[in-house]
Amino acid sequence: MLSLLTLCPPFVILLWYTMVHADGSVSQTFDYLKQHGLQGLIGIWPRPTATAWKIIACYAAFEAALQLLLPGKRVEGPVSPMGNRPVYKANGVAAYVVTLVTYFGLWWFGIFNPTLVYDHLGEIFSALIFGSFVFCIFLYIKGHVAPSSTDSGSSGNVIIDFYWGMELYPRIGKHFDIKVFTNCRFGMMSWAVLAVTYCIKQYEVNGRVADSMLVNTVLMLVYVTKFFWWEAGYWSTMDIAHDRAGFYICWGCLVWVPSIYTSPGMYLVNHPVNLGTQLALYILVAGILCIYINYDCDRQRQEFRRTNGKCLVWGKPPSKIVASYTTTSGETKNSLLLTSGWWGLSRHFHYVPEILSAFFWTVPALFNHFLPFFYVIFLTILLFDRAKRDDDRCRSKYGKYWKTYCEKVPYRIIPGIY
């Protein structure tokens, strides 16, 4: 755990340096570090500049204002372990549209050139690394002195509390949810903004956008659009409903998502690949299909829960298990476990199309270098670990009912294999 705190920041910088200044070659960066050691790392580490801080501050303030001010439907999250039910304002789609229209507008009318973001990308990532670390310290202190709800507490270990977090639902005031901001409005929104930035940078450098970059950008934007369309469903997932606000989630969304998740597009800026119309269309259609299946998996389960199982799944009444569990307060409640449709194929089948989606928006870079595919590898490890953690949590929560569920849906992720 301590190694993650120390290794993640250098890796972000090394990835940026390799993509932008070392022609995407891991061996070239490795040889440089082998020759220069720690001083080499210090030498290539960009220093946060006033321009970088201004870009981050303006972006964060803009997204925070949209989160607070845009109208949205009132949505209730799942009941927490301590019996609290968080309330959200679902205005993610509106914030997403306003963000992209504003960004394009600033570029189109010559008010702000997005290439400035790319040109200062290393400094921005460096500023995010340090600024987000300070922000996580703030969350740790807040969890001790001013928790927002009873869903908070200390493990007794400073490092664990800092890494995993003190609070489940930290808020500033009554209405500004910190995890919605870090995970959705800063992290996921920056994914779309940077995807557009890389596309514009390649256009301004080369006078055209390669079909590989178009496929990458379109698929990323379709995926992020899907996310905000389904944002209310995300608030019931492990990230929001079970993982506390600490370094793992918040630093990850503030730094890791903008830098690592967008890295295939970062690579393509200086390495345009001409796929040809036919291959580009094949990849694009395959990627969109995977994104749709990923969305339909989540939609299917959300509809099943919303109707309390009184719906159709693939045209038939759903197969389900009624599972009872006991809350921390001693209250007995029931949950419905869906065992048909996508959720009858495996317990976490939705991870399969998600990993494939990432592969399809990365494969336009082809296979000249390994590094563009780091996100696909990282995502696979992340989701396999998340599936195991979710299984462990559900096994502890539902007991014999989860055993029955696993007998009916025996595969964890990949049907017939795992």
C-alpha positions in Angstrom: 0.0 0.0 0.0 2.8 2.4 0.9 4.5 1.5 -2.4 1.4 2.7 -4.3 1.7 6.1 -2.6 5.3 6.5 -3.7 5.3 4.8 -7.2 2.2 6.3 -8.8 3.4 9.9 -9.1 6.7 9.1 -10.8 4.9 6.7 -13.2 2.5 9.4 -14.3 5.5 11.7 -15.1 7.4 8.9 -16.8 4.4 7.9 -18.9 4.0 11.6 -20.1 7.7 12.0 -20.8 7.8 8.7 -22.8 4.7 9.6 -24.8 5.7 13.2 -25.6 9.5 13.3 -25.5 10.8 9.7 -26.0 8.8 8.7 -29.1 6.7 6.4 -27.0 9.6 4.1 -26.4 9.8 2.5 -22.9 13.4 1.2 -23.7 14.5 4.7 -24.5 13.2 6.1 -21.2 14.6 3.1 -19.3 18.1 3.6 -20.9 18.0 7.3 -19.9 17.1 6.5 -16.3 19.7 3.7 -16.2 22.3 6.1 -17.2 21.3 9.1 -15.1 19.5 7.4 -12.1 17.5 9.5 -9.7 19.0 12.7 -11.0 17.6 11.8 -14.4 14.1 11.4 -13.0 14.4 14.8 -11.2 15.7 16.3 -14.4 12.7 15.3 -16.5 10.1 16.0 -13.8 8.4 19.2 -15.0 7.9 21.9 -12.4 4.3 23.2 -11.8 4.0 26.6 -13.4 1.6 29.5 -12.9 0.0 28.6 -16.3 -0.6 25.0 -15.1 -2.2 26.2 -11.9 -4.4 28.7 -13.7 -5.7 26.1 -16.1 -6.4 23.6 -13.3 -8.1 26.3 -11.1 -10.3 27.6 -13.9 -11.3 24.1 -14.9 -12.0 23.0 -11.4 -14.0 26.2 -10.5 -16.0 25.8 -13.8 -16.9 22.2 -13.1 -17.8 22.9 -9.4 -20.0 25.8 -10.5 -21.8 23.5 -13.0 -22.3 20.8 -10.3 -23.9 23.3 -8.0 -25.8 25.6 -10.3 -27.2 23.5 -13.1 -30.7 22.0 -12.5 -31.1 18.3 -12.2 -33.3 15.5 -11.0 -33.2 14.5 -7.3 -31.7 11.1 -7.0 -31.4 9.0 -3.8 -28.4 6.7 -3.5 -28.4 3.3 -1.8 -28.7 3.1 1.9 -25.3 3.2 3.5 -24.0 0.7 6.1 -24.9 3.2 8.8 -28.4 3.6 7.5 -27.9 7.0 5.7 -29.3 7.6 2.2 -27.3 10.2 0.3 -29.2 12.5 -2.0 -27.7 13.8 -5.3 -28.6 16.2 -8.1 -28.4 14.4 -11.4 -27.1 17.1 -13.8 -24.1 15.3 -15.2 -25.4 15.2 -18.8 -26.0 19.0 -18.8 -22.6 19.6 -17.3 -21.0 17.4 -19.9 -22.7 19.2 -22.8 -22.0 22.7 -21.4 -18.3 21.8 -20.8 -17.7 20.5 -24.3 -19.7 23.3 -26.0 -17.8 25.9 -24.0 -14.4 24.3 -24.8 -15.1 24.1 -28.5 -16.5 27.6 -28.4 -13.4 29.0 -26.7 -11.3 27.4 -29.5 -13.5 28.3 -32.4 -13.8 31.9 -31.5 -10.1 32.2 -30.7 -10.5 33.0 -27.0 -8.5 30.0 -25.7 -6.4 27.5 -27.7 -6.6 23.9 -26.3 -3.1 23.2 -27.6 -1.9 25.3 -24.6 -3.2 22.5 -22.4 -1.1 19.9 -24.3 1.9 22.1 -24.4 1.8 22.4 -20.6 0.6 18.9 -20.0 3.6 17.8 -18.0 3.4 20.8 -15.7 -0.4 20.2 -15.3 0.2 16.6 -14.3 2.9 17.6 -11.9 0.7 20.3 -10.3 -2.2 17.7 -10.1 0.1 15.2 -8.4 1.1 17.6 -5.6 -2.2 19.5 -5.4 -4.3 16.3 -5.2 -2.0 14.9 -2.5 -2.6 18.1 -0.4 -6.4 17.6 -1.1 -6.2 14.1 0.2 -4.6 15.4 3.4 -7.5 17.8 3.7 -9.9 14.9 3.4 -8.0 13.0 6.1 -8.2 15.9 8.5 -11.8 16.6 7.7 -12.7 13.0 8.4 -11.2 13.4 11.8 -12.6 16.8 12.8 -15.7 17.5 10.7 -17.2 14.3 9.1 -20.3 14.9 7.0 -22.2 11.8 8.2 -22.0 8.8 10.6 -20.5 6.8 7.7 -16.9 7.7 8.7 -14.3 6.6 11.2 -10.7 5.6 11.7 -9.1 2.2 11.4 -6.5 3.3 13.9 -3.7 3.2 11.2 -2.7 6.6 9.7 -1.6 5.1 6.4 -4.7 3.0 5.9 -7.0 6.0 6.8 -5.2 8.2 4.4 -5.1 5.6 1.6 -8.7 4.2 1.9 -10.2 7.3 3.4 -12.1 8.4 6.5 -15.5 9.3 5.0 -17.9 7.5 2.7 -19.8 10.6 1.7 -17.8 13.7 2.4 -19.5 16.9 1.5 -18.8 20.7 1.7 -22.0 22.1 3.1 -25.2 20.2 2.4 -25.1 20.1 -1.4 -21.5 19.8 -2.7 -20.6 16.2 -2.8 -16.8 15.8 -2.9 -16.7 12.3 -4.5 -19.1 13.3 -7.3 -16.8 16.2 -8.0 -13.5 14.2 -7.9 -14.8 11.1 -9.7 -17.3 12.5 -12.2 -17.0 16.2 -12.7 -13.2 16.5 -12.6 -11.9 13.0 -13.4 -14.4 11.7 -16.0 -15.0 15.2 -17.5 -11.2 15.7 -17.9 -11.1 12.4 -19.9 -13.4 14.0 -22.5 -11.7 17.4 -22.4 -8.2 15.9 -22.9 -9.4 13.5 -25.7 -10.7 16.6 -27.6 -7.4 18.5 -26.7 -5.3 15.7 -28.3 -7.4 15.7 -31.4 -7.1 19.5 -31.8 -3.4 19.4 -31.2 -2.8 16.9 -33.9 -5.0 19.0 -36.3 -3.0 22.2 -35.5 0.4 20.4 -35.9 -0.4 18.4 -39.1 -3.3 20.4 -40.7 -5.4 17.2 -40.5 -6.6 14.6 -38.1 -5.6 11.0 -38.8 -8.3 8.4 -38.9 -6.7 6.6 -36.0 -7.0 9.7 -33.8 -10.6 10.1 -35.0 -11.5 6.6 -34.0 -9.8 7.0 -30.6 -11.5 10.3 -29.9 -14.9 9.3 -31.0 -14.9 6.0 -29.0 -13.6 7.8 -25.9 -16.3 10.5 -26.2 -19.0 7.9 -26.7 -17.8 6.1 -23.6 -17.8 9.2 -21.5 -21.2 10.2 -22.9 -22.5 6.8 -21.8 -21.0 7.4 -18.4 -22.8 10.7 -17.8 -26.0 9.4 -19.3 -25.8 6.6 -16.7 -24.2 8.7 -13.9 -27.1 8.2 -11.4 -26.4 4.4 -11.7 -22.7 5.0 -11.0 -23.7 6.4 -7.6 -24.8 2.9 -6.6 -21.5 1.3 -7.6 -18.6 0.2 -5.4 -16.6 3.5 -6.1 -19.3 5.7 -4.5 -21.4 3.4 -2.3 -18.6 1.3 -0.7 -15.1 2.9 -1.2 -14.3 5.8 1.1 -12.9 9.1 -0.1 -9.2 8.7 0.3 -6.0 8.6 -1.8 -7.1 5.4 -3.6 -10.3 7.0 -5.1 -9.8 10.7 -5.0 -6.1 11.0 -6.0 -6.8 8.3 -8.6 -9.7 10.3 -10.2 -7.9 13.7 -10.0 -4.5 12.4 -11.4 -4.6 8.9 -12.6 -7.7 9.2 -14.8 -6.6 12.4 -16.7 -3.1 11.1 -17.2 -3.4 7.3 -17.7 -6.9 6.8 -19.1 -6.3 9.3 -21.9 -2.8 8.1 -22.7 -3.6 6.3 -26.0 -4.7 9.7 -27.4 -1.7 11.4 -25.9 0.5 8.9 -27.9 -1.4 9.4 -31.1 -0.8 13.1 -31.2 2.8 12.6 -32.4 2.3 9.2 -33.9 -0.6 9.5 -36.4 -1.5 6.2 -38.0 -3.5 5.9 -41.3 -5.7 2.9 -40.8 -7.7 3.2 -44.0 -11.5 3.8 -44.1 -12.5 0.1 -43.9 -10.3 -0.8 -40.9 -11.2 2.4 -39.1 -14.9 1.7 -39.5 -14.5 -1.9 -38.3 -12.7 -0.7 -35.2 -15.2 2.1 -34.6 -18.3 -0.2 -34.9 -16.7 -2.9 -32.7 -15.9 -0.3 -30.1 -19.3 1.3 -30.1 -20.9 -2.2 -29.9 -18.8 -3.0 -26.8 -19.7 0.4 -25.2 -23.4 -0.3 -25.9 -23.3 -3.8 -24.3 -21.5 -2.3 -21.3 -24.3 0.3 -21.0 -27.0 -2.3 -21.5 -25.6 -4.5 -18.7 -25.8 -1.6 -16.3 -29.2 -0.5 -17.6 -30.6 -4.1 -17.3 -29.6 -4.4 -13.6 -30.8 -0.8 -12.9 -34.2 -1.5 -14.4 -34.4 -4.8 -12.5 -33.7 -2.9 -9.2 -36.0 0.0 -10.0 -39.0 -2.2 -10.7 -38.2 -4.6 -7.8 -37.8 -7.4 -10.3 -41.1 -6.7 -12.1 -39.7 -6.2 -15.6 -38.7 -8.2 -18.6 -35.1 -9.2 -19.2 -34.4 -10.2 -22.8 -38.2 -10.5 -23.3 -38.8 -12.8 -20.3 -39.5 -12.4 -16.6 -36.2 -12.2 -14.8 -34.7 -15.1 -12.9 -33.7 -14.0 -9.4 -32.7 -14.9 -5.9 -34.3 -13.1 -2.9 -31.5 -12.6 -0.5 -31.8 -11.4 3.1 -29.1 -9.7 5.1 -28.6 -7.9 8.4 -27.5 -4.3 8.6 -25.0 -3.0 11.2 -27.9 -1.7 13.2 -29.4 -5.3 13.4 -32.2 -4.6 10.9 -33.1 -7.4 8.4 -33.6 -6.4 4.8 -34.0 -8.1 1.4 -32.2 -7.7 -1.9 -32.9 -9.2 -5.3 -30.0 -10.8 -7.1 -30.5 -11.0 -10.9 -29.5 -14.3 -12.5 -30.6 -13.9 -16.1 -29.8 -11.7 -19.1 -26.3 -10.4 -19.1 -26.1 -11.1 -15.4 -26.8 -14.8 -16.0 -23.6 -15.1 -18.2 -21.3 -14.2 -15.3 -21.4 -12.2 -12.1 -19.5 -9.3 -13.5 -20.0 -9.8 -17.3 -20.1 -6.0 -17.8 -16.4 -5.8 -17.3 -15.8 -7.8 -20.5 -17.2 -5.2 -22.9 -15.6 -2.4 -20.8 -12.1 -4.0 -21.3 -12.8 -4.6 -25.0 -13.9 -1.0 -25.4 -10.6 0.2 -24.0 -8.8 -2.2 -26.4 -10.7 -0.8 -29.4 -9.9 2.8 -28.7 -6.2 1.9 -28.1 -5.6 -0.5 -31.1 -5.6 2.4 -33.6 -2.1 3.1 -32.3 -1.2 -0.4 -33.6 1.6 -2.3 -31.9 4.8 -0.4 -32.6 5.1 0.4 -28.8 3.8 -1.2 -25.7 3.0 1.9 -23.7 -0.3 2.9 -25.4 -1.7 -0.4 -24.2 -0.8 0.2 -20.5 -4.3 1.5 -19.7 -5.9 -1.7 -21.1 -3.6 -3.9 -19.0 -4.2 -1.6 -15.9 -8.0 -1.7 -16.4 -8.0 -5.5 -16.7 -6.1 -5.8 -13.4 -8.3 -3.2 -11.7 -11.6 -4.8 -12.8 -10.5 -8.3 -11.9 -9.4 -7.1 -8.5 -12.7 -5.1 -8.1 -14.7 -8.2 -9.0 -12.9 -10.2 -6.3 -13.5 -7.5 -3.7 -17.2 -7.2 -4.7 -17.6 -11.0 -4.4 -15.9 -11.0 -1.0 -18.2 -8.2 0.2 -21.3 -9.9 -1.1 -20.3 -13.2 0.4 -19.9 -11.6 3.7 -23.2 -9.7 3.3 -25.5 -12.4 1.9 -23.9 -15.6 3.3 -25.8 -18.7 2.1 -27.7 -16.7 -0.5 -24.5 -15.7 -2.2 -23.4 -19.3 -2.3 -26.7 -20.2 -4.0 -26.2 -17.3 -6.4 -22.6 -18.4 -7.3 -24.0 -21.9 -7.9 -26.5 -20.5 -10.4 -24.0 -18.0 -12.0 -20.7 -19.9 -11.5 -18.4 -17.6 -13.5 -17.0 -14.4 -12.0 -16.2 -12.4 -15.2 -15.6 -14.4 -18.4 -18.3 -17.0 -19.2 -16.9 -20.5 -19.4 -13.4 -19.5 -18.3 -13.3 -17.4 -15.1 
